[in-house]
Amino acid sequence: MSSLPASPASSDLVSVIVPAYNHQAFVAEAIESVLAQQVEFELIVIDDGSTDRTPEIVDQYRADPRVQVIHQRNAGSHAAINRGLSLARGRYVAILNSDDRFAPNRLATLVALARSRHPLPTFAVTGVRLIDGLGQVVEDVAHPWLVMYRQILEVWGREQDPLQTLLWGNFAVSTSNLFADRVLIDTLGPMRPRRYVLDWEYALRALARCPEAFVFRPDLPLLDYRMHGNNTILRGAVRNHLEAAHLLRSAIAAAWGPKLARPLRRIALLERFLRREEWLHRIHENKVLAASLNDVKQERDAAHAALAQGLENIETLKDQLRAAWTDVAASNERERLLDERLHAREAELQVTRSARDALLARTAHAEAEIRAMRASVSWRITSPLRRLMTYSRNRPALRRALLAARRVAAAAYRTVR
């Protein structure tokens, strides 16, 4: 271990680095938990190429002079943290992942702890509460993560040795649980490109580099560690264990050698467990894949059946539509013929009306002429002649008329005599 420069005592500014990636549901809560801290701080948010609404959400905090927001292409959590470290100006450095949250008194408690240890540097790790996706504390003691964490704490309770405990399990839990003097961070160097054991590797490095700086306070649960469906560690359990085995082997070989026989046995057991887990994982994946394929086949068959039924229904509708169009065409033809007949009848009726009107006009004219003729003198003078003509057309009547005239004439003659 090399000596470290003493931390300056002039300022207690804490640089809080928040690496943010695709945590639109949680990032605001994480930032708000920092803003609620009762210490002097600067907040450096590094958006690591998020593809959801995370960039939009973090940009809403730019108006706060304590907040600095940086956007970069996706490069991984280690790269985002390292960029934040390069920008940090505080005496102390804290990290908070964008899906976790600080307890309201976390930074004040850790700053007080670090000041009480001055001039020694501090690398502090606290206790952790497990929360779910809704931010509720997980109380189920049978939860697998809580069972694992209790086992680590039991090892710590027996050993009271951060090395033995850290080689048994990662009691740091997350990079969100790291708090250190800036001078120690500068000495340790940047985060290494680990995907699953970034925090564990850094804690081991700090313990190897400056064991007197290392402080573990499980009695202070000042970090809420969130477990939800999109946690990186949940998406790669086997790779996580493989990285852990490699990390432990490297740490032991580099720093502690034969002193750590028990951890070596632990690693051997871990590797055996990993091989078993890997095969079980493959078997499980194959079973899941087979079940998924069977479900897909059933869905495909159902879709094909539905498609066939749909096509049949379409053909039936087409037939019905064609029949309907045929009926419509026939109806239109009947309507056209009826219209033609109606127009013909109307034309005939118009001709008949015209002929009737002409006849009525002629009749009225003739009646007027007859009335005028009957009223004339010549008509009255020729009245006997017309009667004679009438009688001539009826000879018996004429003879009777002549006989009657003779009798009248004879009677008139006798009277004269």
DOPA-392998 format. One record per residue (C-alpha): residue in three letters; x, y, z; residue number from 1. Coordinates in steps of 0.001 Angstrom, whole numbers, plus 500000, padded with zeros to 6 digits. Layout:
% residues N
{type = ALA	u = X	v = Y	w = Z	seq = NUM};
...
% end
This chain:
% residues 417
{type = MET	u = 500000	v = 500000	w = 500000	seq = 1};
{type = SER	u = 501339	v = 503408	w = 499043	seq = 2};
{type = SER	u = 500652	v = 506472	w = 501124	seq = 3};
{type = LEU	u = 497901	v = 508853	w = 500051	seq = 4};
{type = PRO	u = 497808	v = 512617	w = 500307	seq = 5};
{type = ALA	u = 495595	v = 513899	w = 503083	seq = 6};
{type = SER	u = 492177	v = 515158	w = 502048	seq = 7};
{type = PRO	u = 491803	v = 518932	w = 502041	seq = 8};
{type = ALA	u = 489590	v = 520093	w = 504891	seq = 9};
{type = SER	u = 488472	v = 523370	w = 503355	seq = 10};
{type = SER	u = 485313	v = 522181	w = 501588	seq = 11};
{type = ASP	u = 482804	v = 519374	w = 502041	seq = 12};
{type = LEU	u = 481428	v = 519542	w = 498485	seq = 13};
{type = VAL	u = 480159	v = 516139	w = 497361	seq = 14};
{type = SER	u = 480211	v = 515309	w = 493653	seq = 15};
{type = VAL	u = 477312	v = 512931	w = 492957	seq = 16};
{type = ILE	u = 477594	v = 511094	w = 489647	seq = 17};
{type = VAL	u = 474435	v = 509571	w = 488162	seq = 18};
{type = PRO	u = 475038	v = 507294	w = 485151	seq = 19};
{type = ALA	u = 471629	v = 507111	w = 483459	seq = 20};
{type = TYR	u = 470487	v = 504631	w = 480847	seq = 21};
{type = ASN	u = 466901	v = 503830	w = 479843	seq = 22};
{type = HIS	u = 465396	v = 504388	w = 483291	seq = 23};
{type = GLN	u = 462577	v = 506764	w = 482403	seq = 24};
{type = ALA	u = 460415	v = 505274	w = 485167	seq = 25};
{type = PHE	u = 463010	v = 505794	w = 487924	seq = 26};
{type = VAL	u = 465543	v = 508478	w = 487012	seq = 27};
{type = ALA	u = 463480	v = 511401	w = 488322	seq = 28};
{type = GLU	u = 463133	v = 509694	w = 491711	seq = 29};
{type = ALA	u = 466882	v = 509088	w = 491795	seq = 30};
{type = ILE	u = 467645	v = 512750	w = 491034	seq = 31};
{type = GLU	u = 465073	v = 514000	w = 493539	seq = 32};
{type = SER	u = 466694	v = 511852	w = 496236	seq = 33};
{type = VAL	u = 469975	v = 513685	w = 495577	seq = 34};
{type = LEU	u = 468351	v = 517116	w = 495548	seq = 35};
{type = ALA	u = 466870	v = 516327	w = 498978	seq = 36};
{type = GLN	u = 470321	v = 515857	w = 500569	seq = 37};
{type = GLN	u = 471251	v = 518351	w = 503305	seq = 38};
{type = VAL	u = 474865	v = 518910	w = 502237	seq = 39};
{type = GLU	u = 476690	v = 520989	w = 499668	seq = 40};
{type = PHE	u = 476785	v = 518976	w = 496455	seq = 41};
{type = GLU	u = 477066	v = 519067	w = 492695	seq = 42};
{type = LEU	u = 475054	v = 516588	w = 490643	seq = 43};
{type = ILE	u = 476573	v = 515298	w = 487397	seq = 44};
{type = VAL	u = 474098	v = 513293	w = 485296	seq = 45};
{type = ILE	u = 475624	v = 511318	w = 482415	seq = 46};
{type = ASP	u = 472971	v = 510099	w = 479973	seq = 47};
{type = ASP	u = 474630	v = 507094	w = 478357	seq = 48};
{type = GLY	u = 472772	v = 507143	w = 475028	seq = 49};
{type = SER	u = 469325	v = 506312	w = 476398	seq = 50};
{type = THR	u = 466667	v = 505440	w = 473829	seq = 51};
{type = ASP	u = 463612	v = 506100	w = 476001	seq = 52};
{type = ARG	u = 462470	v = 509370	w = 477648	seq = 53};
{type = THR	u = 465418	v = 509472	w = 480059	seq = 54};
{type = PRO	u = 467231	v = 512306	w = 478157	seq = 55};
{type = GLU	u = 464084	v = 514422	w = 478150	seq = 56};
{type = ILE	u = 463530	v = 513846	w = 481872	seq = 57};
{type = VAL	u = 467081	v = 514637	w = 482998	seq = 58};
{type = ASP	u = 467165	v = 517792	w = 480856	seq = 59};
{type = GLN	u = 464316	v = 519169	w = 482960	seq = 60};
{type = TYR	u = 466799	v = 519578	w = 485849	seq = 61};
{type = ARG	u = 469265	v = 521772	w = 483934	seq = 62};
{type = ALA	u = 467760	v = 524919	w = 485455	seq = 63};
{type = ASP	u = 469145	v = 523944	w = 488873	seq = 64};
{type = PRO	u = 472673	v = 525458	w = 489107	seq = 65};
{type = ARG	u = 473800	v = 522424	w = 491118	seq = 66};
{type = VAL	u = 472964	v = 520068	w = 488249	seq = 67};
{type = GLN	u = 475077	v = 519356	w = 485185	seq = 68};
{type = VAL	u = 473643	v = 517104	w = 482445	seq = 69};
{type = ILE	u = 475853	v = 515422	w = 479850	seq = 70};
{type = HIS	u = 474629	v = 513337	w = 476896	seq = 71};
{type = GLN	u = 476911	v = 510821	w = 475221	seq = 72};
{type = ARG	u = 476733	v = 507810	w = 472955	seq = 73};
{type = ASN	u = 476110	v = 504540	w = 474725	seq = 74};
{type = ALA	u = 479450	v = 503311	w = 476071	seq = 75};
{type = GLY	u = 478504	v = 501390	w = 479207	seq = 76};
{type = SER	u = 478109	v = 502200	w = 482876	seq = 77};
{type = HIS	u = 481867	v = 502281	w = 483543	seq = 78};
{type = ALA	u = 482412	v = 504869	w = 480785	seq = 79};
{type = ALA	u = 479569	v = 507055	w = 482060	seq = 80};
{type = ILE	u = 480942	v = 506954	w = 485618	seq = 81};
{type = ASN	u = 484482	v = 507694	w = 484431	seq = 82};
{type = ARG	u = 483270	v = 510724	w = 482506	seq = 83};
{type = GLY	u = 481495	v = 511951	w = 485609	seq = 84};
{type = LEU	u = 484674	v = 511435	w = 487654	seq = 85};
{type = SER	u = 486610	v = 513533	w = 485150	seq = 86};
{type = LEU	u = 484160	v = 516407	w = 485727	seq = 87};
{type = ALA	u = 483851	v = 516090	w = 489511	seq = 88};
{type = ARG	u = 485145	v = 519006	w = 491624	seq = 89};
{type = GLY	u = 484124	v = 517869	w = 495096	seq = 90};
{type = ARG	u = 486172	v = 516731	w = 498060	seq = 91};
{type = TYR	u = 484041	v = 513591	w = 498137	seq = 92};
{type = VAL	u = 482589	v = 511465	w = 495367	seq = 93};
{type = ALA	u = 479348	v = 509475	w = 495468	seq = 94};
{type = ILE	u = 477681	v = 507438	w = 492740	seq = 95};
{type = LEU	u = 473965	v = 506774	w = 492282	seq = 96};
{type = ASN	u = 472600	v = 504594	w = 489506	seq = 97};
{type = SER	u = 469532	v = 506022	w = 487814	seq = 98};
{type = ASP	u = 467181	v = 503335	w = 489169	seq = 99};
{type = ASP	u = 468265	v = 503559	w = 492837	seq = 100};
{type = ARG	u = 467756	v = 506285	w = 495448	seq = 101};
{type = PHE	u = 469556	v = 507785	w = 498422	seq = 102};
{type = ALA	u = 468114	v = 507886	w = 501924	seq = 103};
{type = PRO	u = 467496	v = 511564	w = 502825	seq = 104};
{type = ASN	u = 470391	v = 511628	w = 505316	seq = 105};
{type = ARG	u = 472892	v = 509501	w = 503359	seq = 106};
{type = LEU	u = 475367	v = 512157	w = 502287	seq = 107};
{type = ALA	u = 475193	v = 514112	w = 505538	seq = 108};
{type = THR	u = 475919	v = 510927	w = 507503	seq = 109};
{type = LEU	u = 478822	v = 509880	w = 505272	seq = 110};
{type = VAL	u = 480358	v = 513359	w = 505165	seq = 111};
{type = ALA	u = 480260	v = 513433	w = 508965	seq = 112};
{type = LEU	u = 481844	v = 509967	w = 509033	seq = 113};
{type = ALA	u = 484611	v = 511037	w = 506646	seq = 114};
{type = ARG	u = 485319	v = 514219	w = 508587	seq = 115};
{type = SER	u = 485565	v = 512242	w = 511816	seq = 116};
{type = ARG	u = 488281	v = 510098	w = 510223	seq = 117};
{type = HIS	u = 490294	v = 513012	w = 508841	seq = 118};
{type = PRO	u = 493141	v = 513070	w = 507885	seq = 119};
{type = LEU	u = 492638	v = 509422	w = 506891	seq = 120};
{type = PRO	u = 490844	v = 508993	w = 503555	seq = 121};
{type = THR	u = 487520	v = 507198	w = 503514	seq = 122};
{type = PHE	u = 486027	v = 504562	w = 501222	seq = 123};
{type = ALA	u = 482599	v = 503900	w = 502738	seq = 124};
{type = VAL	u = 479942	v = 501289	w = 502038	seq = 125};
{type = THR	u = 476655	v = 501261	w = 503973	seq = 126};
{type = GLY	u = 473745	v = 498935	w = 504560	seq = 127};
{type = VAL	u = 471120	v = 498544	w = 501845	seq = 128};
{type = ARG	u = 467331	v = 498314	w = 501685	seq = 129};
{type = LEU	u = 465805	v = 496355	w = 498807	seq = 130};
{type = ILE	u = 462946	v = 498126	w = 496999	seq = 131};
{type = ASP	u = 460733	v = 496986	w = 494149	seq = 132};
{type = GLY	u = 459770	v = 498626	w = 490884	seq = 133};
{type = LEU	u = 457183	v = 500776	w = 492666	seq = 134};
{type = GLY	u = 459669	v = 502000	w = 495257	seq = 135};
{type = GLN	u = 458208	v = 499904	w = 498078	seq = 136};
{type = VAL	u = 460599	v = 498277	w = 500548	seq = 137};
{type = VAL	u = 460632	v = 494490	w = 500059	seq = 138};
{type = GLU	u = 459682	v = 492925	w = 503399	seq = 139};
{type = ASP	u = 459549	v = 489270	w = 502310	seq = 140};
{type = VAL	u = 462373	v = 487635	w = 504283	seq = 141};
{type = ALA	u = 462281	v = 484667	w = 501893	seq = 142};
{type = HIS	u = 463115	v = 486850	w = 498911	seq = 143};
{type = PRO	u = 466229	v = 485263	w = 497280	seq = 144};
{type = TRP	u = 468163	v = 488530	w = 497214	seq = 145};
{type = LEU	u = 467476	v = 489228	w = 500888	seq = 146};
{type = VAL	u = 468499	v = 485667	w = 501770	seq = 147};
{type = MET	u = 471805	v = 486183	w = 499935	seq = 148};
{type = TYR	u = 472404	v = 489572	w = 501560	seq = 149};
{type = ARG	u = 471734	v = 488196	w = 505046	seq = 150};
{type = GLN	u = 474276	v = 485440	w = 504411	seq = 151};
{type = ILE	u = 476905	v = 488052	w = 503530	seq = 152};
{type = LEU	u = 476090	v = 490002	w = 506687	seq = 153};
{type = GLU	u = 476392	v = 486802	w = 508723	seq = 154};
{type = VAL	u = 479895	v = 486286	w = 507328	seq = 155};
{type = TRP	u = 480740	v = 489866	w = 508250	seq = 156};
{type = GLY	u = 479354	v = 489330	w = 511734	seq = 157};
{type = ARG	u = 481624	v = 486318	w = 512231	seq = 158};
{type = GLU	u = 484746	v = 487634	w = 510560	seq = 159};
{type = GLN	u = 484562	v = 491414	w = 511059	seq = 160};
{type = ASP	u = 487021	v = 491380	w = 508176	seq = 161};
{type = PRO	u = 486144	v = 493278	w = 504986	seq = 162};
{type = LEU	u = 488540	v = 491151	w = 502925	seq = 163};
{type = GLN	u = 487159	v = 487781	w = 503997	seq = 164};
{type = THR	u = 483619	v = 489082	w = 503680	seq = 165};
{type = LEU	u = 484152	v = 490757	w = 500314	seq = 166};
{type = LEU	u = 485664	v = 487582	w = 498902	seq = 167};
{type = TRP	u = 482660	v = 485620	w = 500160	seq = 168};
{type = GLY	u = 480145	v = 488026	w = 498648	seq = 169};
{type = ASN	u = 479725	v = 491555	w = 497357	seq = 170};
{type = PHE	u = 478390	v = 493472	w = 500335	seq = 171};
{type = ALA	u = 478822	v = 496722	w = 498377	seq = 172};
{type = VAL	u = 475884	v = 495466	w = 496243	seq = 173};
{type = SER	u = 476057	v = 498330	w = 493725	seq = 174};
{type = THR	u = 478178	v = 501255	w = 492552	seq = 175};
{type = SER	u = 475356	v = 503321	w = 494096	seq = 176};
{type = ASN	u = 476807	v = 502312	w = 497477	seq = 177};
{type = LEU	u = 480276	v = 503773	w = 496917	seq = 178};
{type = PHE	u = 481322	v = 506949	w = 498754	seq = 179};
{type = ALA	u = 484960	v = 508013	w = 498880	seq = 180};
{type = ASP	u = 487418	v = 510846	w = 499219	seq = 181};
{type = ARG	u = 488339	v = 512286	w = 495862	seq = 182};
{type = VAL	u = 492050	v = 511769	w = 496558	seq = 183};
{type = LEU	u = 491409	v = 508042	w = 496986	seq = 184};
{type = ILE	u = 489392	v = 507905	w = 493758	seq = 185};
{type = ASP	u = 492253	v = 509599	w = 491914	seq = 186};
{type = THR	u = 494664	v = 507030	w = 493322	seq = 187};
{type = LEU	u = 492478	v = 504035	w = 492433	seq = 188};
{type = GLY	u = 492003	v = 505201	w = 488866	seq = 189};
{type = PRO	u = 488997	v = 504800	w = 486569	seq = 190};
{type = MET	u = 486303	v = 502154	w = 486594	seq = 191};
{type = ARG	u = 487185	v = 499106	w = 484511	seq = 192};
{type = PRO	u = 484917	v = 497809	w = 481727	seq = 193};
{type = ARG	u = 483035	v = 495214	w = 483737	seq = 194};
{type = ARG	u = 479369	v = 494679	w = 483034	seq = 195};
{type = TYR	u = 478187	v = 492920	w = 486186	seq = 196};
{type = VAL	u = 480854	v = 493242	w = 488922	seq = 197};
{type = LEU	u = 481929	v = 496846	w = 488394	seq = 198};
{type = ASP	u = 481294	v = 497792	w = 492023	seq = 199};
{type = TRP	u = 482781	v = 494587	w = 493451	seq = 200};
{type = GLU	u = 486016	v = 495025	w = 491509	seq = 201};
{type = TYR	u = 486329	v = 498647	w = 492605	seq = 202};
{type = ALA	u = 485739	v = 497769	w = 496255	seq = 203};
{type = LEU	u = 488397	v = 495036	w = 496077	seq = 204};
{type = ARG	u = 490780	v = 497481	w = 494448	seq = 205};
{type = ALA	u = 490173	v = 500039	w = 497190	seq = 206};
{type = LEU	u = 490685	v = 497417	w = 499887	seq = 207};
{type = ALA	u = 493959	v = 496277	w = 498322	seq = 208};
{type = ARG	u = 495223	v = 499805	w = 497713	seq = 209};
{type = CYS	u = 494251	v = 501431	w = 501003	seq = 210};
{type = PRO	u = 492748	v = 499020	w = 503555	seq = 211};
{type = GLU	u = 492758	v = 501626	w = 506331	seq = 212};
{type = ALA	u = 490345	v = 503753	w = 504265	seq = 213};
{type = PHE	u = 487776	v = 500975	w = 503941	seq = 214};
{type = VAL	u = 484664	v = 501378	w = 506106	seq = 215};
{type = PHE	u = 481635	v = 499055	w = 506039	seq = 216};
{type = ARG	u = 478585	v = 500196	w = 508032	seq = 217};
{type = PRO	u = 475804	v = 497604	w = 507554	seq = 218};
{type = ASP	u = 474014	v = 499218	w = 510504	seq = 219};
{type = LEU	u = 473333	v = 502309	w = 508357	seq = 220};
{type = PRO	u = 470833	v = 501354	w = 505602	seq = 221};
{type = LEU	u = 471310	v = 504562	w = 503624	seq = 222};
{type = LEU	u = 470789	v = 503211	w = 500092	seq = 223};
{type = ASP	u = 467602	v = 501926	w = 498488	seq = 224};
{type = TYR	u = 468665	v = 499342	w = 495894	seq = 225};
{type = ARG	u = 465911	v = 498756	w = 493367	seq = 226};
{type = MET	u = 465260	v = 495347	w = 491853	seq = 227};
{type = HIS	u = 462977	v = 495327	w = 488833	seq = 228};
{type = GLY	u = 462516	v = 493382	w = 485621	seq = 229};
{type = ASN	u = 465125	v = 495359	w = 483660	seq = 230};
{type = ASN	u = 468068	v = 495135	w = 486074	seq = 231};
{type = THR	u = 471251	v = 494323	w = 484184	seq = 232};
{type = ILE	u = 472173	v = 491642	w = 486701	seq = 233};
{type = LEU	u = 468838	v = 489865	w = 486263	seq = 234};
{type = ARG	u = 469315	v = 489651	w = 482491	seq = 235};
{type = GLY	u = 472693	v = 487868	w = 482719	seq = 236};
{type = ALA	u = 472951	v = 485726	w = 485830	seq = 237};
{type = VAL	u = 475384	v = 483188	w = 484347	seq = 238};
{type = ARG	u = 477731	v = 485825	w = 482926	seq = 239};
{type = ASN	u = 477533	v = 487661	w = 486233	seq = 240};
{type = HIS	u = 478797	v = 484586	w = 488084	seq = 241};
{type = LEU	u = 481548	v = 484036	w = 485522	seq = 242};
{type = GLU	u = 482745	v = 487615	w = 485900	seq = 243};
{type = ALA	u = 482658	v = 487189	w = 489674	seq = 244};
{type = ALA	u = 484818	v = 484054	w = 489519	seq = 245};
{type = HIS	u = 487371	v = 485738	w = 487277	seq = 246};
{type = LEU	u = 487396	v = 488814	w = 489505	seq = 247};
{type = LEU	u = 488000	v = 486837	w = 492682	seq = 248};
{type = ARG	u = 490740	v = 484747	w = 491101	seq = 249};
{type = SER	u = 492510	v = 487846	w = 489798	seq = 250};
{type = ALA	u = 492193	v = 489719	w = 493086	seq = 251};
{type = ILE	u = 493565	v = 486834	w = 495097	seq = 252};
{type = ALA	u = 496482	v = 486219	w = 492765	seq = 253};
{type = ALA	u = 497408	v = 489893	w = 492679	seq = 254};
{type = ALA	u = 497196	v = 490806	w = 496336	seq = 255};
{type = TRP	u = 496843	v = 488043	w = 498871	seq = 256};
{type = GLY	u = 498144	v = 484732	w = 497512	seq = 257};
{type = PRO	u = 498206	v = 481697	w = 499849	seq = 258};
{type = LYS	u = 496715	v = 483586	w = 502771	seq = 259};
{type = LEU	u = 493283	v = 483058	w = 501306	seq = 260};
{type = ALA	u = 492825	v = 479296	w = 501156	seq = 261};
{type = ARG	u = 489199	v = 479532	w = 502241	seq = 262};
{type = PRO	u = 488281	v = 482022	w = 499509	seq = 263};
{type = LEU	u = 490022	v = 479773	w = 496974	seq = 264};
{type = ARG	u = 487800	v = 476907	w = 498056	seq = 265};
{type = ARG	u = 484893	v = 479311	w = 497765	seq = 266};
{type = ILE	u = 485945	v = 480082	w = 494198	seq = 267};
{type = ALA	u = 486223	v = 476387	w = 493346	seq = 268};
{type = LEU	u = 482725	v = 475834	w = 494674	seq = 269};
{type = LEU	u = 481542	v = 478879	w = 492781	seq = 270};
{type = GLU	u = 483037	v = 477602	w = 489522	seq = 271};
{type = ARG	u = 481430	v = 474203	w = 490061	seq = 272};
{type = PHE	u = 478163	v = 475970	w = 490763	seq = 273};
{type = LEU	u = 478625	v = 478055	w = 487630	seq = 274};
{type = ARG	u = 479110	v = 475030	w = 485412	seq = 275};
{type = ARG	u = 475994	v = 473481	w = 486888	seq = 276};
{type = GLU	u = 474084	v = 476749	w = 486567	seq = 277};
{type = GLU	u = 475200	v = 477152	w = 482987	seq = 278};
{type = TRP	u = 473901	v = 473726	w = 482034	seq = 279};
{type = LEU	u = 470695	v = 474262	w = 483970	seq = 280};
{type = HIS	u = 470372	v = 477629	w = 482296	seq = 281};
{type = ARG	u = 470799	v = 476053	w = 478867	seq = 282};
{type = ILE	u = 468298	v = 473325	w = 479696	seq = 283};
{type = HIS	u = 465862	v = 475917	w = 480985	seq = 284};
{type = GLU	u = 466366	v = 478059	w = 477893	seq = 285};
{type = ASN	u = 465766	v = 475031	w = 475657	seq = 286};
{type = LYS	u = 462613	v = 474175	w = 477577	seq = 287};
{type = VAL	u = 461423	v = 477745	w = 477389	seq = 288};
{type = LEU	u = 462292	v = 477847	w = 473697	seq = 289};
{type = ALA	u = 460461	v = 474578	w = 473049	seq = 290};
{type = ALA	u = 457415	v = 475833	w = 474931	seq = 291};
{type = SER	u = 457609	v = 479115	w = 473075	seq = 292};
{type = LEU	u = 457882	v = 477315	w = 469737	seq = 293};
{type = ASN	u = 454888	v = 475174	w = 470622	seq = 294};
{type = ASP	u = 452941	v = 478289	w = 471583	seq = 295};
{type = VAL	u = 454030	v = 479966	w = 468358	seq = 296};
{type = LYS	u = 452948	v = 476939	w = 466332	seq = 297};
{type = GLN	u = 449560	v = 476932	w = 468030	seq = 298};
{type = GLU	u = 449211	v = 480649	w = 467437	seq = 299};
{type = ARG	u = 450297	v = 480146	w = 463820	seq = 300};
{type = ASP	u = 447769	v = 477337	w = 463282	seq = 301};
{type = ALA	u = 445058	v = 479419	w = 464902	seq = 302};
{type = ALA	u = 446032	v = 482364	w = 462729	seq = 303};
{type = HIS	u = 445960	v = 480196	w = 459595	seq = 304};
{type = ALA	u = 442555	v = 478828	w = 460551	seq = 305};
{type = ALA	u = 441269	v = 482313	w = 461234	seq = 306};
{type = LEU	u = 442731	v = 483489	w = 457930	seq = 307};
{type = ALA	u = 441120	v = 480618	w = 456023	seq = 308};
{type = GLN	u = 437785	v = 481300	w = 457695	seq = 309};
{type = GLY	u = 438193	v = 484969	w = 456934	seq = 310};
{type = LEU	u = 438932	v = 484257	w = 453264	seq = 311};
{type = GLU	u = 435911	v = 481963	w = 453102	seq = 312};
{type = ASN	u = 433770	v = 484665	w = 454656	seq = 313};
{type = ILE	u = 435128	v = 487147	w = 452129	seq = 314};
{type = GLU	u = 434225	v = 484842	w = 449212	seq = 315};
{type = THR	u = 430740	v = 484377	w = 450657	seq = 316};
{type = LEU	u = 430371	v = 488120	w = 450961	seq = 317};
{type = LYS	u = 431606	v = 488521	w = 447388	seq = 318};
{type = ASP	u = 428973	v = 486033	w = 446154	seq = 319};
{type = GLN	u = 426301	v = 487837	w = 448122	seq = 320};
{type = LEU	u = 427504	v = 491138	w = 446748	seq = 321};
{type = ARG	u = 427476	v = 489836	w = 443170	seq = 322};
{type = ALA	u = 423941	v = 488482	w = 443643	seq = 323};
{type = ALA	u = 422885	v = 491791	w = 445119	seq = 324};
{type = TRP	u = 424397	v = 493675	w = 442181	seq = 325};
{type = THR	u = 422572	v = 491315	w = 439777	seq = 326};
{type = ASP	u = 419291	v = 492014	w = 441568	seq = 327};
{type = VAL	u = 420028	v = 495713	w = 441485	seq = 328};
{type = ALA	u = 420776	v = 495559	w = 437753	seq = 329};
{type = ALA	u = 417542	v = 493650	w = 437060	seq = 330};
{type = SER	u = 415598	v = 496084	w = 439203	seq = 331};
{type = ASN	u = 417172	v = 498999	w = 437368	seq = 332};
{type = GLU	u = 416211	v = 497436	w = 433999	seq = 333};
{type = ARG	u = 412629	v = 496917	w = 435146	seq = 334};
{type = GLU	u = 412537	v = 500467	w = 436382	seq = 335};
{type = ARG	u = 413883	v = 501695	w = 433032	seq = 336};
{type = LEU	u = 411227	v = 499768	w = 431065	seq = 337};
{type = LEU	u = 408487	v = 501064	w = 433351	seq = 338};
{type = ASP	u = 409801	v = 504596	w = 432875	seq = 339};
{type = GLU	u = 409715	v = 504144	w = 429087	seq = 340};
{type = ARG	u = 406148	v = 502803	w = 429195	seq = 341};
{type = LEU	u = 405120	v = 505629	w = 431481	seq = 342};
{type = HIS	u = 406634	v = 508214	w = 429148	seq = 343};
{type = ALA	u = 404839	v = 506561	w = 426161	seq = 344};
{type = ARG	u = 401518	v = 506587	w = 428005	seq = 345};
{type = GLU	u = 402019	v = 510179	w = 428985	seq = 346};
{type = ALA	u = 402725	v = 511048	w = 425329	seq = 347};
{type = GLU	u = 399597	v = 509191	w = 424174	seq = 348};
{type = LEU	u = 397562	v = 510887	w = 426851	seq = 349};
{type = GLN	u = 398894	v = 514251	w = 425748	seq = 350};
{type = VAL	u = 397862	v = 513501	w = 422145	seq = 351};
{type = THR	u = 394401	v = 512415	w = 423316	seq = 352};
{type = ARG	u = 394080	v = 515556	w = 425406	seq = 353};
{type = SER	u = 395065	v = 517690	w = 422429	seq = 354};
{type = ALA	u = 392514	v = 515919	w = 420172	seq = 355};
{type = ARG	u = 389825	v = 516292	w = 422823	seq = 356};
{type = ASP	u = 390569	v = 519978	w = 423197	seq = 357};
{type = ALA	u = 390431	v = 520457	w = 419411	seq = 358};
{type = LEU	u = 387104	v = 518556	w = 419198	seq = 359};
{type = LEU	u = 385657	v = 520585	w = 422024	seq = 360};
{type = ALA	u = 386746	v = 523751	w = 420261	seq = 361};
{type = ARG	u = 385155	v = 522660	w = 416970	seq = 362};
{type = THR	u = 381966	v = 521587	w = 418776	seq = 363};
{type = ALA	u = 381704	v = 524922	w = 420508	seq = 364};
{type = HIS	u = 382260	v = 526697	w = 417202	seq = 365};
{type = ALA	u = 379590	v = 524576	w = 415473	seq = 366};
{type = GLU	u = 377100	v = 525160	w = 418275	seq = 367};
{type = ALA	u = 377703	v = 528881	w = 417996	seq = 368};
{type = GLU	u = 377114	v = 528771	w = 414250	seq = 369};
{type = ILE	u = 373901	v = 526738	w = 414724	seq = 370};
{type = ARG	u = 372595	v = 529179	w = 417278	seq = 371};
{type = ALA	u = 373355	v = 532064	w = 414930	seq = 372};
{type = MET	u = 371702	v = 530324	w = 411979	seq = 373};
{type = ARG	u = 368540	v = 529500	w = 413948	seq = 374};
{type = ALA	u = 368252	v = 533057	w = 414986	seq = 375};
{type = SER	u = 368336	v = 534305	w = 411336	seq = 376};
{type = VAL	u = 365179	v = 535278	w = 409199	seq = 377};
{type = SER	u = 366066	v = 532903	w = 406415	seq = 378};
{type = TRP	u = 365983	v = 530062	w = 408835	seq = 379};
{type = ARG	u = 362465	v = 530893	w = 409896	seq = 380};
{type = ILE	u = 361234	v = 531363	w = 406287	seq = 381};
{type = THR	u = 362627	v = 528049	w = 405168	seq = 382};
{type = SER	u = 361154	v = 526215	w = 408100	seq = 383};
{type = PRO	u = 358213	v = 524721	w = 406026	seq = 384};
{type = LEU	u = 360635	v = 523578	w = 403390	seq = 385};
{type = ARG	u = 362796	v = 521806	w = 405925	seq = 386};
{type = ARG	u = 359732	v = 520099	w = 407284	seq = 387};
{type = LEU	u = 358763	v = 519091	w = 403782	seq = 388};
{type = MET	u = 362203	v = 517656	w = 403260	seq = 389};
{type = THR	u = 361914	v = 515847	w = 406506	seq = 390};
{type = TYR	u = 358583	v = 514432	w = 405434	seq = 391};
{type = SER	u = 359960	v = 513514	w = 402038	seq = 392};
{type = ARG	u = 362437	v = 511327	w = 403737	seq = 393};
{type = ASN	u = 359461	v = 509769	w = 405570	seq = 394};
{type = ARG	u = 356710	v = 509109	w = 402870	seq = 395};
{type = PRO	u = 353991	v = 507749	w = 405185	seq = 396};
{type = ALA	u = 354260	v = 510820	w = 407257	seq = 397};
{type = LEU	u = 354142	v = 512930	w = 404080	seq = 398};
{type = ARG	u = 350947	v = 511265	w = 402889	seq = 399};
{type = ARG	u = 349387	v = 511763	w = 406242	seq = 400};
{type = ALA	u = 350383	v = 515379	w = 406143	seq = 401};
{type = LEU	u = 348955	v = 515845	w = 402618	seq = 402};
{type = LEU	u = 345703	v = 514163	w = 403588	seq = 403};
{type = ALA	u = 345524	v = 516345	w = 406611	seq = 404};
{type = ALA	u = 346178	v = 519394	w = 404425	seq = 405};
{type = ARG	u = 343473	v = 518351	w = 401999	seq = 406};
{type = ARG	u = 341004	v = 517902	w = 404791	seq = 407};
{type = VAL	u = 341895	v = 521265	w = 406133	seq = 408};
{type = ALA	u = 341551	v = 522812	w = 402673	seq = 409};
{type = ALA	u = 338193	v = 521048	w = 402034	seq = 410};
{type = ALA	u = 336865	v = 522180	w = 405339	seq = 411};
{type = ALA	u = 337944	v = 525678	w = 404552	seq = 412};
{type = TYR	u = 336258	v = 525550	w = 401166	seq = 413};
{type = ARG	u = 332979	v = 524306	w = 402551	seq = 414};
{type = THR	u = 333016	v = 526982	w = 405047	seq = 415};
{type = VAL	u = 333493	v = 529593	w = 402357	seq = 416};
{type = ARG	u = 330564	v = 528159	w = 400304	seq = 417};
% end
